Amino acid sequence: MKFQLVAVYGLHTIHTRLKLWEDLRGISTRTEEPMICIGDFNAILSSEDRQLGNPFQKGEIREFNEFMLDTGMSELKSIGKTYTWSNGRTCSKIDKSNSAW
């Protein structure tokens, strides 16, 4: 089985990630094979994906969810820790494995 594997590192602000969502949308429309995106998106899909720390912005969640819907991707279930990043105080689930299988 052939598939596209895309490794992602999302930048730290909503505005800098807009280009990432645009680029990934373009890749997903140009490929005929299933696509899997893995990596650090630096974005959350829901408010439950962050514990403590700076308040999330609605646009942060909206833009990521719109990208997921537009590309037909869904979050794969993960095993292990709920939160994938921490600075000792804030915990976030920002590393994802997503696929359009």
Backbone as XML, in Angstrom:
<?xml version="1.0"?>
<chain id="A" units="angstrom">
  <residue number="1" name="MET">
    <atom name="N" x="0.845" y="-1.189" z="0.000"/>
    <atom name="CA" x="0.000" y="0.000" z="0.000"/>
    <atom name="C" x="0.885" y="1.245" z="0.000"/>
  </residue>
  <residue number="2" name="LYS">
    <atom name="N" x="0.612" y="2.162" z="-0.891"/>
    <atom name="CA" x="1.315" y="3.429" z="-0.931"/>
    <atom name="C" x="0.529" y="4.462" z="-0.137"/>
  </residue>
  <residue number="3" name="PHE">
    <atom name="N" x="1.272" y="5.367" z="0.524"/>
    <atom name="CA" x="0.641" y="6.475" z="1.238"/>
    <atom name="C" x="1.634" y="7.613" z="1.357"/>
  </residue>
  <residue number="4" name="GLN">
    <atom name="N" x="1.118" y="8.795" z="1.621"/>
    <atom name="CA" x="1.940" y="9.980" z="1.836"/>
    <atom name="C" x="2.145" y="10.147" z="3.333"/>
  </residue>
  <residue number="5" name="LEU">
    <atom name="N" x="3.386" y="10.328" z="3.762"/>
    <atom name="CA" x="3.710" y="10.612" z="5.158"/>
    <atom name="C" x="4.218" y="12.042" z="5.230"/>
  </residue>
  <residue number="6" name="VAL">
    <atom name="N" x="3.568" y="12.848" z="6.058"/>
    <atom name="CA" x="3.946" y="14.247" z="6.200"/>
    <atom name="C" x="4.311" y="14.485" z="7.658"/>
  </residue>
  <residue number="7" name="ALA">
    <atom name="N" x="5.544" y="14.915" z="7.894"/>
    <atom name="CA" x="5.999" y="15.271" z="9.240"/>
    <atom name="C" x="5.758" y="16.763" z="9.441"/>
  </residue>
  <residue number="8" name="VAL">
    <atom name="N" x="5.161" y="17.115" z="10.576"/>
    <atom name="CA" x="4.709" y="18.482" z="10.820"/>
    <atom name="C" x="5.378" y="19.069" z="12.057"/>
  </residue>
  <residue number="9" name="TYR">
    <atom name="N" x="5.810" y="20.317" z="11.927"/>
    <atom name="CA" x="6.163" y="21.127" z="13.098"/>
    <atom name="C" x="5.464" y="22.457" z="12.917"/>
  </residue>
  <residue number="10" name="GLY">
    <atom name="N" x="4.415" y="22.675" z="13.700"/>
    <atom name="CA" x="3.649" y="23.911" z="13.616"/>
    <atom name="C" x="4.309" y="25.016" z="14.419"/>
  </residue>
  <residue number="11" name="LEU">
    <atom name="N" x="4.360" y="26.203" z="13.838"/>
    <atom name="CA" x="4.937" y="27.333" z="14.557"/>
    <atom name="C" x="4.020" y="27.745" z="15.712"/>
  </residue>
  <residue number="12" name="HIS">
    <atom name="N" x="4.475" y="28.690" z="16.524"/>
    <atom name="CA" x="3.854" y="28.930" z="17.826"/>
    <atom name="C" x="2.668" y="29.889" z="17.862"/>
  </residue>
  <residue number="13" name="THR">
    <atom name="N" x="2.331" y="30.543" z="16.758"/>
    <atom name="CA" x="1.190" y="31.458" z="16.799"/>
    <atom name="C" x="0.142" y="31.053" z="15.771"/>
  </residue>
  <residue number="14" name="ILE">
    <atom name="N" x="-1.063" y="31.473" z="16.018"/>
    <atom name="CA" x="-2.166" y="31.173" z="15.106"/>
    <atom name="C" x="-1.836" y="31.675" z="13.704"/>
  </residue>
  <residue number="15" name="HIS">
    <atom name="N" x="-1.321" y="32.880" z="13.615"/>
    <atom name="CA" x="-1.072" y="33.492" z="12.313"/>
    <atom name="C" x="0.004" y="32.747" z="11.527"/>
  </residue>
  <residue number="16" name="THR">
    <atom name="N" x="1.042" y="32.282" z="12.198"/>
    <atom name="CA" x="2.095" y="31.566" z="11.475"/>
    <atom name="C" x="1.649" y="30.158" z="11.086"/>
  </residue>
  <residue number="17" name="ARG">
    <atom name="N" x="0.665" y="29.601" z="11.788"/>
    <atom name="CA" x="0.167" y="28.269" z="11.434"/>
    <atom name="C" x="-0.826" y="28.306" z="10.270"/>
  </residue>
  <residue number="18" name="LEU">
    <atom name="N" x="-1.384" y="29.459" z="9.946"/>
    <atom name="CA" x="-2.323" y="29.542" z="8.823"/>
    <atom name="C" x="-1.684" y="29.043" z="7.528"/>
  </residue>
  <residue number="19" name="LYS">
    <atom name="N" x="-0.418" y="29.371" z="7.298"/>
    <atom name="CA" x="0.294" y="28.905" z="6.102"/>
    <atom name="C" x="0.458" y="27.391" z="6.150"/>
  </residue>
  <residue number="20" name="LEU">
    <atom name="N" x="0.691" y="26.827" z="7.323"/>
    <atom name="CA" x="0.801" y="25.375" z="7.474"/>
    <atom name="C" x="-0.498" y="24.706" z="7.049"/>
  </residue>
  <residue number="21" name="TRP">
    <atom name="N" x="-1.643" y="25.196" z="7.544"/>
    <atom name="CA" x="-2.932" y="24.591" z="7.185"/>
    <atom name="C" x="-3.152" y="24.692" z="5.678"/>
  </residue>
  <residue number="22" name="GLU">
    <atom name="N" x="-2.808" y="25.843" z="5.095"/>
    <atom name="CA" x="-2.964" y="26.046" z="3.650"/>
    <atom name="C" x="-2.083" y="25.056" z="2.872"/>
  </residue>
  <residue number="23" name="ASP">
    <atom name="N" x="-0.834" y="24.923" z="3.276"/>
    <atom name="CA" x="0.091" y="24.009" z="2.590"/>
    <atom name="C" x="-0.373" y="22.562" z="2.698"/>
  </residue>
  <residue number="24" name="LEU">
    <atom name="N" x="-0.825" y="22.154" z="3.881"/>
    <atom name="CA" x="-1.288" y="20.777" z="4.068"/>
    <atom name="C" x="-2.567" y="20.508" z="3.281"/>
  </residue>
  <residue number="25" name="ARG">
    <atom name="N" x="-3.451" y="21.496" z="3.184"/>
    <atom name="CA" x="-4.642" y="21.340" z="2.341"/>
    <atom name="C" x="-4.224" y="21.088" z="0.892"/>
  </residue>
  <residue number="26" name="GLY">
    <atom name="N" x="-3.232" y="21.842" z="0.426"/>
    <atom name="CA" x="-2.746" y="21.682" z="-0.933"/>
    <atom name="C" x="-2.168" y="20.295" z="-1.171"/>
  </residue>
  <residue number="27" name="ILE">
    <atom name="N" x="-1.383" y="19.806" z="-0.230"/>
    <atom name="CA" x="-0.808" y="18.463" z="-0.360"/>
    <atom name="C" x="-1.915" y="17.422" z="-0.421"/>
  </residue>
  <residue number="28" name="SER">
    <atom name="N" x="-2.909" y="17.564" z="0.443"/>
    <atom name="CA" x="-3.976" y="16.556" z="0.501"/>
    <atom name="C" x="-4.816" y="16.530" z="-0.781"/>
  </residue>
  <residue number="29" name="THR">
    <atom name="N" x="-4.950" y="17.665" z="-1.462"/>
    <atom name="CA" x="-5.732" y="17.680" z="-2.704"/>
    <atom name="C" x="-4.926" y="17.204" z="-3.905"/>
  </residue>
  <residue number="30" name="ARG">
    <atom name="N" x="-3.586" y="17.268" z="-3.810"/>
    <atom name="CA" x="-2.746" y="16.853" z="-4.937"/>
    <atom name="C" x="-2.370" y="15.371" z="-4.905"/>
  </residue>
  <residue number="31" name="THR">
    <atom name="N" x="-2.626" y="14.684" z="-3.825"/>
    <atom name="CA" x="-2.232" y="13.278" z="-3.732"/>
    <atom name="C" x="-3.442" y="12.363" z="-3.860"/>
  </residue>
  <residue number="32" name="GLU">
    <atom name="N" x="-3.226" y="11.241" z="-4.488"/>
    <atom name="CA" x="-4.293" y="10.251" z="-4.612"/>
    <atom name="C" x="-4.191" y="9.181" z="-3.531"/>
  </residue>
  <residue number="33" name="GLU">
    <atom name="N" x="-2.999" y="9.062" z="-2.931"/>
    <atom name="CA" x="-2.796" y="8.071" z="-1.881"/>
    <atom name="C" x="-3.323" y="8.603" z="-0.550"/>
  </residue>
  <residue number="34" name="PRO">
    <atom name="N" x="-3.613" y="7.693" z="0.389"/>
    <atom name="CA" x="-3.955" y="8.145" z="1.740"/>
    <atom name="C" x="-2.782" y="8.949" z="2.315"/>
  </residue>
  <residue number="35" name="MET">
    <atom name="N" x="-3.091" y="9.895" z="3.164"/>
    <atom name="CA" x="-2.063" y="10.758" z="3.746"/>
    <atom name="C" x="-2.123" y="10.658" z="5.261"/>
  </residue>
  <residue number="36" name="ILE">
    <atom name="N" x="-0.957" y="10.548" z="5.869"/>
    <atom name="CA" x="-0.884" y="10.584" z="7.328"/>
    <atom name="C" x="0.041" y="11.726" z="7.716"/>
  </residue>
  <residue number="37" name="CYS">
    <atom name="N" x="-0.414" y="12.548" z="8.651"/>
    <atom name="CA" x="0.379" y="13.667" z="9.166"/>
    <atom name="C" x="0.709" y="13.364" z="10.616"/>
  </residue>
  <residue number="38" name="ILE">
    <atom name="N" x="1.987" y="13.437" z="10.946"/>
    <atom name="CA" x="2.403" y="13.199" z="12.321"/>
    <atom name="C" x="3.301" y="14.334" z="12.773"/>
  </residue>
  <residue number="39" name="GLY">
    <atom name="N" x="3.306" y="14.602" z="14.046"/>
    <atom name="CA" x="4.250" y="15.576" z="14.569"/>
    <atom name="C" x="3.656" y="16.517" z="15.588"/>
  </residue>
  <residue number="40" name="ASP">
    <atom name="N" x="4.342" y="17.634" z="15.740"/>
    <atom name="CA" x="3.998" y="18.659" z="16.720"/>
    <atom name="C" x="3.261" y="19.776" z="15.987"/>
  </residue>
  <residue number="41" name="PHE">
    <atom name="N" x="1.951" y="19.772" z="16.103"/>
    <atom name="CA" x="1.131" y="20.768" z="15.420"/>
    <atom name="C" x="1.110" y="22.100" z="16.167"/>
  </residue>
  <residue number="42" name="ASN">
    <atom name="N" x="1.507" y="22.106" z="17.445"/>
    <atom name="CA" x="1.448" y="23.304" z="18.279"/>
    <atom name="C" x="0.064" y="23.932" z="18.246"/>
  </residue>
  <residue number="43" name="ALA">
    <atom name="N" x="-0.941" y="23.091" z="18.165"/>
    <atom name="CA" x="-2.333" y="23.535" z="18.148"/>
    <atom name="C" x="-3.159" y="22.488" z="18.881"/>
  </residue>
  <residue number="44" name="ILE">
    <atom name="N" x="-4.294" y="22.913" z="19.395"/>
    <atom name="CA" x="-5.183" y="21.988" z="20.096"/>
    <atom name="C" x="-6.509" y="21.886" z="19.362"/>
  </residue>
  <residue number="45" name="LEU">
    <atom name="N" x="-7.139" y="20.712" z="19.471"/>
    <atom name="CA" x="-8.432" y="20.484" z="18.822"/>
    <atom name="C" x="-9.605" y="20.838" z="19.729"/>
  </residue>
  <residue number="46" name="SER">
    <atom name="N" x="-9.372" y="20.834" z="21.044"/>
    <atom name="CA" x="-10.450" y="21.172" z="21.980"/>
    <atom name="C" x="-9.849" y="21.735" z="23.260"/>
  </residue>
  <residue number="47" name="SER">
    <atom name="N" x="-10.686" y="22.354" z="24.067"/>
    <atom name="CA" x="-10.208" y="22.951" z="25.315"/>
    <atom name="C" x="-9.653" y="21.904" z="26.277"/>
  </residue>
  <residue number="48" name="GLU">
    <atom name="N" x="-10.080" y="20.645" z="26.136"/>
    <atom name="CA" x="-9.585" y="19.576" z="27.001"/>
    <atom name="C" x="-8.127" y="19.213" z="26.685"/>
  </residue>
  <residue number="49" name="ASP">
    <atom name="N" x="-7.622" y="19.707" z="25.559"/>
    <atom name="CA" x="-6.249" y="19.401" z="25.163"/>
    <atom name="C" x="-5.213" y="20.271" z="25.875"/>
  </residue>
  <residue number="50" name="ARG">
    <atom name="N" x="-5.641" y="21.198" z="26.735"/>
    <atom name="CA" x="-4.698" y="22.039" z="27.483"/>
    <atom name="C" x="-5.124" y="22.111" z="28.938"/>
  </residue>
  <residue number="51" name="GLN">
    <atom name="N" x="-4.138" y="21.982" z="29.812"/>
    <atom name="CA" x="-4.377" y="22.078" z="31.248"/>
    <atom name="C" x="-3.495" y="23.199" z="31.790"/>
  </residue>
  <residue number="52" name="LEU">
    <atom name="N" x="-4.120" y="24.166" z="32.430"/>
    <atom name="CA" x="-3.421" y="25.328" z="32.994"/>
    <atom name="C" x="-2.789" y="26.173" z="31.897"/>
  </residue>
  <residue number="53" name="GLY">
    <atom name="N" x="-1.878" y="27.056" z="32.254"/>
    <atom name="CA" x="-1.182" y="27.873" z="31.259"/>
    <atom name="C" x="-2.026" y="28.986" z="30.693"/>
  </residue>
  <residue number="54" name="ASN">
    <atom name="N" x="-1.553" y="29.545" z="29.590"/>
    <atom name="CA" x="-2.257" y="30.641" z="28.926"/>
    <atom name="C" x="-3.607" y="30.165" z="28.416"/>
  </residue>
  <residue number="55" name="PRO">
    <atom name="N" x="-4.609" y="31.028" z="28.496"/>
    <atom name="CA" x="-5.910" y="30.646" z="27.947"/>
    <atom name="C" x="-5.793" y="30.420" z="26.445"/>
  </residue>
  <residue number="56" name="PHE">
    <atom name="N" x="-6.528" y="29.448" z="25.945"/>
    <atom name="CA" x="-6.514" y="29.197" z="24.512"/>
    <atom name="C" x="-7.400" y="30.220" z="23.827"/>
  </residue>
  <residue number="57" name="GLN">
    <atom name="N" x="-7.133" y="30.445" z="22.567"/>
    <atom name="CA" x="-7.950" y="31.341" z="21.772"/>
    <atom name="C" x="-8.885" y="30.495" z="20.914"/>
  </residue>
  <residue number="58" name="LYS">
    <atom name="N" x="-10.124" y="30.936" z="20.774"/>
    <atom name="CA" x="-11.095" y="30.172" z="19.985"/>
    <atom name="C" x="-10.596" y="29.940" z="18.563"/>
  </residue>
  <residue number="59" name="GLY">
    <atom name="N" x="-9.907" y="30.929" z="17.989"/>
    <atom name="CA" x="-9.378" y="30.787" z="16.636"/>
    <atom name="C" x="-8.354" y="29.673" z="16.533"/>
  </residue>
  <residue number="60" name="GLU">
    <atom name="N" x="-7.614" y="29.461" z="17.605"/>
    <atom name="CA" x="-6.608" y="28.397" z="17.654"/>
    <atom name="C" x="-7.268" y="27.038" z="17.421"/>
  </residue>
  <residue number="61" name="ILE">
    <atom name="N" x="-8.380" y="26.819" z="18.085"/>
    <atom name="CA" x="-9.121" y="25.563" z="17.956"/>
    <atom name="C" x="-9.880" y="25.526" z="16.631"/>
  </residue>
  <residue number="62" name="ARG">
    <atom name="N" x="-10.523" y="26.621" z="16.268"/>
    <atom name="CA" x="-11.336" y="26.675" z="15.048"/>
    <atom name="C" x="-10.494" y="26.380" z="13.810"/>
  </residue>
  <residue number="63" name="GLU">
    <atom name="N" x="-9.352" y="27.038" z="13.662"/>
    <atom name="CA" x="-8.520" y="26.859" z="12.468"/>
    <atom name="C" x="-8.044" y="25.420" z="12.321"/>
  </residue>
  <residue number="64" name="PHE">
    <atom name="N" x="-7.639" y="24.794" z="13.421"/>
    <atom name="CA" x="-7.165" y="23.411" z="13.372"/>
    <atom name="C" x="-8.314" y="22.473" z="13.023"/>
  </residue>
  <residue number="65" name="ASN">
    <atom name="N" x="-9.468" y="22.679" z="13.629"/>
    <atom name="CA" x="-10.634" y="21.845" z="13.344"/>
    <atom name="C" x="-11.100" y="22.019" z="11.898"/>
  </residue>
  <residue number="66" name="GLU">
    <atom name="N" x="-11.071" y="23.242" z="11.386"/>
    <atom name="CA" x="-11.454" y="23.473" z="9.988"/>
    <atom name="C" x="-10.498" y="22.750" z="9.044"/>
  </residue>
  <residue number="67" name="PHE">
    <atom name="N" x="-9.203" y="22.792" z="9.359"/>
    <atom name="CA" x="-8.234" y="22.052" z="8.552"/>
    <atom name="C" x="-8.565" y="20.561" z="8.565"/>
  </residue>
  <residue number="68" name="MET">
    <atom name="N" x="-8.841" y="20.018" z="9.736"/>
    <atom name="CA" x="-9.151" y="18.590" z="9.854"/>
    <atom name="C" x="-10.395" y="18.245" z="9.024"/>
  </residue>
  <residue number="69" name="LEU">
    <atom name="N" x="-11.425" y="19.066" z="9.116"/>
    <atom name="CA" x="-12.651" y="18.819" z="8.346"/>
    <atom name="C" x="-12.416" y="18.945" z="6.843"/>
  </residue>
  <residue number="70" name="ASP">
    <atom name="N" x="-11.707" y="19.996" z="6.447"/>
    <atom name="CA" x="-11.462" y="20.240" z="5.021"/>
    <atom name="C" x="-10.688" y="19.103" z="4.360"/>
  </residue>
  <residue number="71" name="THR">
    <atom name="N" x="-9.798" y="18.471" z="5.102"/>
    <atom name="CA" x="-8.950" y="17.422" z="4.533"/>
    <atom name="C" x="-9.479" y="16.019" z="4.811"/>
  </residue>
  <residue number="72" name="GLY">
    <atom name="N" x="-10.566" y="15.914" z="5.583"/>
    <atom name="CA" x="-11.123" y="14.605" z="5.903"/>
    <atom name="C" x="-10.274" y="13.819" z="6.884"/>
  </residue>
  <residue number="73" name="MET">
    <atom name="N" x="-9.429" y="14.515" z="7.606"/>
    <atom name="CA" x="-8.558" y="13.838" z="8.562"/>
    <atom name="C" x="-9.260" y="13.674" z="9.895"/>
  </residue>
  <residue number="74" name="SER">
    <atom name="N" x="-8.774" y="12.713" z="10.662"/>
    <atom name="CA" x="-9.279" y="12.507" z="12.012"/>
    <atom name="C" x="-8.114" y="12.143" z="12.916"/>
  </residue>
  <residue number="75" name="GLU">
    <atom name="N" x="-8.276" y="12.417" z="14.171"/>
    <atom name="CA" x="-7.220" y="12.127" z="15.130"/>
    <atom name="C" x="-7.212" y="10.634" z="15.456"/>
  </residue>
  <residue number="76" name="LEU">
    <atom name="N" x="-6.042" y="10.030" z="15.357"/>
    <atom name="CA" x="-5.906" y="8.633" z="15.752"/>
    <atom name="C" x="-5.856" y="8.545" z="17.268"/>
  </residue>
  <residue number="77" name="LYS">
    <atom name="N" x="-6.391" y="7.469" z="17.802"/>
    <atom name="CA" x="-6.316" y="7.267" z="19.243"/>
    <atom name="C" x="-4.859" y="7.067" z="19.630"/>
  </residue>
  <residue number="78" name="SER">
    <atom name="N" x="-4.501" y="7.632" z="20.759"/>
    <atom name="CA" x="-3.126" y="7.492" z="21.224"/>
    <atom name="C" x="-3.093" y="6.663" z="22.500"/>
  </residue>
  <residue number="79" name="ILE">
    <atom name="N" x="-1.951" y="6.084" z="22.733"/>
    <atom name="CA" x="-1.729" y="5.271" z="23.925"/>
    <atom name="C" x="-0.652" y="5.960" z="24.738"/>
  </residue>
  <residue number="80" name="GLY">
    <atom name="N" x="-0.852" y="6.037" z="26.029"/>
    <atom name="CA" x="0.160" y="6.663" z="26.878"/>
    <atom name="C" x="-0.366" y="7.931" z="27.512"/>
  </residue>
  <residue number="81" name="LYS">
    <atom name="N" x="0.533" y="8.882" z="27.683"/>
    <atom name="CA" x="0.204" y="10.136" z="28.356"/>
    <atom name="C" x="-0.864" y="10.920" z="27.598"/>
  </residue>
  <residue number="82" name="THR">
    <atom name="N" x="-1.755" y="11.533" z="28.355"/>
    <atom name="CA" x="-2.778" y="12.385" z="27.747"/>
    <atom name="C" x="-2.151" y="13.637" z="27.158"/>
  </residue>
  <residue number="83" name="TYR">
    <atom name="N" x="-1.240" y="14.254" z="27.895"/>
    <atom name="CA" x="-0.607" y="15.482" z="27.443"/>
    <atom name="C" x="0.792" y="15.163" z="26.937"/>
  </residue>
  <residue number="84" name="THR">
    <atom name="N" x="1.147" y="15.715" z="25.768"/>
    <atom name="CA" x="2.403" y="15.368" z="25.116"/>
    <atom name="C" x="3.477" y="16.439" z="25.287"/>
  </residue>
  <residue number="85" name="TRP">
    <atom name="N" x="3.139" y="17.558" z="25.912"/>
    <atom name="CA" x="4.096" y="18.642" z="26.117"/>
    <atom name="C" x="3.841" y="19.279" z="27.464"/>
  </residue>
  <residue number="86" name="SER">
    <atom name="N" x="4.910" y="19.673" z="28.141"/>
    <atom name="CA" x="4.780" y="20.369" z="29.412"/>
    <atom name="C" x="6.004" y="21.240" z="29.637"/>
  </residue>
  <residue number="87" name="ASN">
    <atom name="N" x="5.768" y="22.375" z="30.284"/>
    <atom name="CA" x="6.892" y="23.209" z="30.695"/>
    <atom name="C" x="7.025" y="23.193" z="32.213"/>
  </residue>
  <residue number="88" name="GLY">
    <atom name="N" x="6.433" y="22.207" z="32.852"/>
    <atom name="CA" x="6.459" y="22.093" z="34.297"/>
    <atom name="C" x="5.206" y="22.643" z="34.957"/>
  </residue>
  <residue number="89" name="ARG">
    <atom name="N" x="4.463" y="23.470" z="34.256"/>
    <atom name="CA" x="3.225" y="24.044" z="34.778"/>
    <atom name="C" x="2.061" y="23.784" z="33.817"/>
  </residue>
  <residue number="90" name="THR">
    <atom name="N" x="2.239" y="24.166" z="32.569"/>
    <atom name="CA" x="1.220" y="23.970" z="31.545"/>
    <atom name="C" x="1.395" y="22.610" z="30.904"/>
  </residue>
  <residue number="91" name="CYS">
    <atom name="N" x="0.292" y="21.932" z="30.664"/>
    <atom name="CA" x="0.319" y="20.660" z="29.950"/>
    <atom name="C" x="-0.603" y="20.783" z="28.743"/>
  </residue>
  <residue number="92" name="SER">
    <atom name="N" x="-0.137" y="20.348" z="27.579"/>
    <atom name="CA" x="-0.937" y="20.424" z="26.355"/>
    <atom name="C" x="-0.798" y="19.154" z="25.547"/>
  </residue>
  <residue number="93" name="LYS">
    <atom name="N" x="-1.837" y="18.849" z="24.801"/>
    <atom name="CA" x="-1.815" y="17.748" z="23.854"/>
    <atom name="C" x="-1.681" y="18.374" z="22.471"/>
  </residue>
  <residue number="94" name="ILE">
    <atom name="N" x="-0.416" y="18.602" z="22.047"/>
    <atom name="CA" x="-0.172" y="19.291" z="20.784"/>
    <atom name="C" x="0.501" y="18.394" z="19.757"/>
  </residue>
  <residue number="95" name="ASP">
    <atom name="N" x="0.971" y="17.225" z="20.166"/>
    <atom name="CA" x="1.557" y="16.280" z="19.229"/>
    <atom name="C" x="0.453" y="15.324" z="18.812"/>
  </residue>
  <residue number="96" name="LYS">
    <atom name="N" x="0.256" y="15.187" z="17.536"/>
    <atom name="CA" x="-0.849" y="14.398" z="17.012"/>
    <atom name="C" x="-0.372" y="13.436" z="15.948"/>
  </residue>
  <residue number="97" name="SER">
    <atom name="N" x="-1.129" y="12.389" z="15.787"/>
    <atom name="CA" x="-1.019" y="11.531" z="14.602"/>
    <atom name="C" x="-2.398" y="11.569" z="13.963"/>
  </residue>
  <residue number="98" name="ASN">
    <atom name="N" x="-2.461" y="12.074" z="12.777"/>
    <atom name="CA" x="-3.734" y="12.226" z="12.077"/>
    <atom name="C" x="-3.662" y="11.512" z="10.744"/>
  </residue>
  <residue number="99" name="SER">
    <atom name="N" x="-4.773" y="10.940" z="10.335"/>
    <atom name="CA" x="-4.755" y="10.276" z="9.038"/>
    <atom name="C" x="-6.103" y="10.365" z="8.342"/>
  </residue>
  <residue number="100" name="ALA">
    <atom name="N" x="-6.059" y="10.200" z="7.042"/>
    <atom name="CA" x="-7.286" y="10.155" z="6.232"/>
    <atom name="C" x="-7.488" y="8.737" z="5.733"/>
  </residue>
  <residue number="101" name="TRP">
    <atom name="N" x="-7.199" y="7.763" z="6.547"/>
    <atom name="CA" x="-7.326" y="6.368" z="6.129"/>
    <atom name="C" x="-8.778" y="6.112" z="5.918"/>
  </residue>
</chain>
